[in-house]
Amino acid sequence: MTQAILLACGVSASLSACMPSVLQYDRGNPVVMSSLQQEASRESVLSAAGRPQDAMVLPGINGVCYNYLLRNRGNSSPYYVAFNAQGRVVNAGYIACEKALAAGYLDSSEPIKPRY
């Protein structure tokens, strides 16, 4: 039993060392900060964050999704921002557009609600 606990702790510690903290990307990152603002638009995200690495059409909501690659302290993380037909942010997160679509995160065309 003790060996199983030690093994679980060792695996957990090694995985956490490999995965960068999400918070280190949030502090002042223009992509993250602009995409999570209330009433965020495609223009405001592009103005703050610049052009994405690539984009994909979201036929289900008649919108578009932008892929960015965030870099900080030698680490990198994918980050997507999805927009509805009116150009409002409907979702954003630390995965690529393709994975967000497959996970069902891009099924709604409702703009992001304030997160309090």
N, C-alpha and C positions, 0 to 999 in steps of 0.2 A: 504494500500500500504506500509506504514511504517513497519507494522508488518511483511509483507512478506519479506521485505528487511532485517529486523533484524533476522528473522528466517533463511534466506539463509546465512547470515553472521555467525550465530551461528553454523549451520550445517557445513559450510565450515571450520570454525576454529576448530571444534571438530574433523573433519576428518583429517585435516592436522596435528593435534597433535598426532593422532594415526599412521600416516604413516611416517616412517623414511625418512629423506632426502636421495635421491639417491646419492648426492654428498658425504655424509659422508662415503659411502662404497668405492667410487672411490679413495680417497686419499691413495695411497700406497698399495691398495689391490692387491696382486699378481695375483689373478684370473682375475680381471678386466684389470689390466695393461698389463698382458701378452696376453690376448685375443684380445686386441685392437691394438696391435703393427702391423705395416705394415709387411706383409709376415709372420704373426704368423702361427705356425705349432702346431700339436698335441704334438710333443716332447717339444716345448718351453713352452706350457701351462702346461703340466704335470711337467716339471722341475721346473717351478716357483710356481705353485699352488698345486701340489700334486695330489693324486688320487681323482676323483670325488666321490660323494655319490653314484651315479649310472649312467648308460649309456643306451641309446637306439639306435637301428639301424635305419637309415634313408634310406629305400629302394628306395625312389624317386630320391635321389641324390647319392645313393651308398656310404653313409657316416655314421657318428656316431655323437650322441649328448651327451654331458656330463652335468649332473646336479650337481651344487654346492650349498651349503647353506652358505651365507655370514653372519657373525655376527659382530656387532659393537655396543658398548655402550648399551648392553642389547636388542638390536633389531636384527632381522634377516630378510633376504630376499633371495628368490631363485635367482639363476643366471645360465643361460645355455650358453654353448659354443658348436657350431656345426661345424663339419669338413666335407670336401668333401672326395672323394675316394683317393685323393693325400695327405690327411692329413693337408690341409690348412683350416684355420678358414673361414667359410662362413657367420656366424652371431653369435651374442652374445647379451644377454640382461637380464633384471631383471624379468624373469618369468621362469617357468620350461619348459623343452624340449617338453613335451606333449602339453602345451598351445601354444608354439611357432609354433609347427607343425600344430595345429588346426587353428591358425591365418594366416597360409600361409607364415610365415617368413622363412621357410626352403625349399622353392621351387627351389632355385637357388644353383648351385654348384660353382658359381663364388666366389673367395676369396674376403674378405672385402676390399673395396677401402679405401685409406687414407681419413680421415675425417678432412678437413681443414676448 
